Amino acid sequence: MKTCRKCNIEKSEDAFYKNSKVRGGLHSSCIECDKAISKKHYWADPIKERKRSNKYYVLTKEKHKEKYKEEMMQNLLLRASVIG
């Protein structure tokens, strides 16, 4: 059991996102509170958030294409080994 730092309600560890960078291995706020914070942040300035999201997409587009190609090749090889 862990207590959320936002709502101060004690919840099971399943109610928290994992975070390997902290000592306990879990976020300090629960999933429900994290979602509420994210939603509030987004609706405070949706245009800014869309720009930020689009900028991230443009910067990582090639990286995601390469990952997709690798996964497709692995799937093709796996299918070929199963079929033939």
Secondary structure as UniProt FT lines:
FT   STRAND          2..3
FT   TURN            5..7
FT   STRAND          10..11
FT   HELIX           13..15
FT   STRAND          16..18
FT   TURN            20..21
FT   TURN            23..24
FT   STRAND          26..30
FT   HELIX           31..44
FT   HELIX           46..83
//
